[in-house]
Amino acid sequence: MNTINIIRAMKILIAEDEYDIAMLYKTALEKRNHHVTMTYNGEVCLKTYNEEFQKMRFRTDAAERMPFDVVILDHKMPEVSGIGVAEEIIAINPHQRIIFVSAYVQENLEGSIKKLKQVVELRQKPIGLNALIDTIEDKDAYTELQNLNVDVDIVKAVNPTHEQITDLLDRLRDVQKGKRFQS
């Protein structure tokens, strides 16, 4: 099955205190037509998130109420740590997709994220730009959907959110295992 590379433009908020790394992320993501907002410390990240959340909270469609499709956080940042940022974001919006990209995944983050009581994604620095983009764009989920004989072009054409893609994948896994035959 040939797939057309249709990826919807996403709104991405990045909190990364290392300017050169932040610019690499921003440039690579903007080349993929994503809209990137950069912040360089946790406090500004929270302020930016809250401002966007306030603008979106009265929209009727749940997908439209999401201020950003994904928030990418470094762990160690000035003002407020990545965990602190994640805690505050999840407190006001438990459906927000958060990806930690940090050199401290094994040392600090794996234990710290348990207190979030929310699923977040972890990626170890250094990370290649293609690996980061693949994570953000759900490449592995689309590959698995394709392996389950789903027409991925049709799925991509409806511009699903990360949550919708993972929900579809979970449902199809259940069907494949014979656990669920109706919704």
C-alpha positions in Angstrom: 0.0 0.0 0.0 1.5 3.3 -1.1 0.8 6.1 1.3 0.8 9.8 0.5 2.7 11.8 3.2 -0.2 13.9 4.4 0.5 15.5 7.8 -1.7 18.2 9.1 0.0 21.4 10.3 0.3 21.3 14.1 0.6 24.0 16.7 3.6 23.1 18.8 4.9 24.8 22.0 8.5 24.2 22.8 10.3 25.0 26.1 14.0 24.5 25.6 16.6 26.6 27.3 19.5 25.8 25.0 19.0 28.3 22.1 20.9 26.3 19.4 18.8 23.2 20.1 15.6 25.2 20.2 16.4 26.7 16.8 17.2 23.3 15.3 13.8 22.0 16.5 12.0 25.1 15.3 13.6 25.2 11.9 13.0 21.4 11.3 9.4 21.6 12.4 8.6 24.7 10.4 10.0 23.0 7.3 7.2 20.4 7.9 4.7 23.3 7.9 4.1 23.2 11.7 3.5 26.3 13.6 6.1 26.6 16.4 6.1 28.8 19.5 9.4 28.9 21.3 10.0 29.6 24.9 13.3 29.4 26.8 12.2 28.8 30.3 9.4 27.2 32.2 7.7 30.3 33.4 7.4 31.8 30.0 6.2 28.4 28.7 3.4 28.4 31.3 2.4 32.0 30.6 2.3 31.2 26.8 0.3 28.1 27.4 -2.2 29.8 29.7 -2.8 32.6 27.3 -3.5 30.3 24.4 -5.7 28.1 26.7 -7.8 31.0 27.7 -8.4 31.9 24.0 -9.5 28.3 23.1 -11.5 27.2 26.2 -14.9 28.4 24.9 -14.7 26.6 21.6 -17.3 23.9 21.1 -15.2 21.2 19.4 -12.9 19.4 21.8 -10.1 19.3 19.3 -10.4 23.1 18.8 -10.1 23.7 22.5 -6.6 22.3 22.5 -4.2 25.3 22.5 -1.4 23.2 21.2 -1.3 19.8 19.5 1.9 19.0 21.5 4.0 20.6 24.1 7.7 19.7 24.0 9.5 20.2 27.3 13.1 20.0 28.4 13.5 18.8 32.0 16.0 21.2 33.5 15.0 24.8 32.7 15.3 28.1 34.4 12.4 29.4 36.5 10.2 26.3 36.5 11.3 22.8 35.7 9.8 20.7 32.9 8.0 18.6 35.5 6.6 21.7 37.1 5.4 23.0 33.7 3.8 19.6 32.9 2.0 19.5 36.3 0.4 22.9 35.8 -0.6 22.2 32.2 -2.1 18.8 33.1 -4.0 20.4 36.0 -5.9 22.7 33.6 -5.9 20.5 30.6 -5.5 16.7 31.3 -5.7 15.9 27.5 -2.7 17.9 26.5 -0.1 15.8 24.8 3.3 16.4 26.3 6.7 15.1 25.1 9.8 15.4 27.3 13.0 15.7 25.3 15.8 15.6 27.8 19.2 14.4 28.6 17.9 13.4 32.0 15.3 10.8 31.1 16.8 7.9 32.9 18.3 9.8 35.9 15.3 12.0 36.8 12.3 11.9 34.6 11.2 8.2 34.7 10.6 8.5 38.4 9.3 12.1 38.4 6.6 11.5 35.7 4.8 8.9 37.9 3.6 11.8 40.1 2.0 13.4 37.1 -0.6 10.6 36.9 -0.8 11.2 33.2 0.7 9.6 30.2 3.6 11.6 28.8 6.1 10.7 26.2 9.9 10.6 26.9 12.7 11.0 24.4 16.4 10.9 25.3 18.7 13.7 24.2 20.6 13.8 22.0 17.8 13.0 19.6 17.9 13.2 15.8 15.6 15.7 14.2 14.0 12.9 12.1 13.3 10.9 15.3 11.7 14.0 17.0 9.6 14.7 13.9 8.5 11.1 13.7 7.4 11.1 17.3 5.5 14.4 17.0 3.8 13.2 13.7 2.9 9.8 15.1 4.9 7.9 12.5 5.0 4.7 14.5 1.2 4.8 15.1 0.6 5.3 11.4 3.0 2.4 10.5 1.1 0.1 13.0 -2.2 1.2 11.5 -0.9 0.4 8.1 0.2 -3.0 9.3 -3.4 -3.6 10.5 -4.5 -3.0 6.9 -5.9 0.5 7.6 -5.9 2.9 4.7 -3.7 5.4 6.3 -4.3 8.0 3.6 -8.0 8.2 4.6 -7.1 8.5 8.3 -4.6 11.3 7.6 -7.1 13.1 5.3 -9.4 13.7 8.3 -6.6 15.4 10.2 -6.9 13.4 13.4 -5.4 14.5 16.7 -2.8 12.4 18.5 -5.5 11.3 20.9 -7.8 10.2 18.1 -5.0 8.2 16.4 -4.0 6.4 19.5 -7.7 5.7 20.3 -8.2 4.2 16.9 -5.0 2.1 17.2 -6.1 0.8 20.7 -9.5 -0.1 19.3 -8.1 -1.9 16.4 -5.6 -3.8 18.6 -8.6 -4.9 20.7 -10.5 -6.1 17.6 -7.4 -7.9 16.4 -7.1 -9.7 19.7 -10.8 -10.6 19.5 -11.7 -8.6 22.6 -14.0 -6.1 21.1 -16.5 -6.4 18.3 -18.6 -3.3 18.9 -18.1 0.2 20.3 
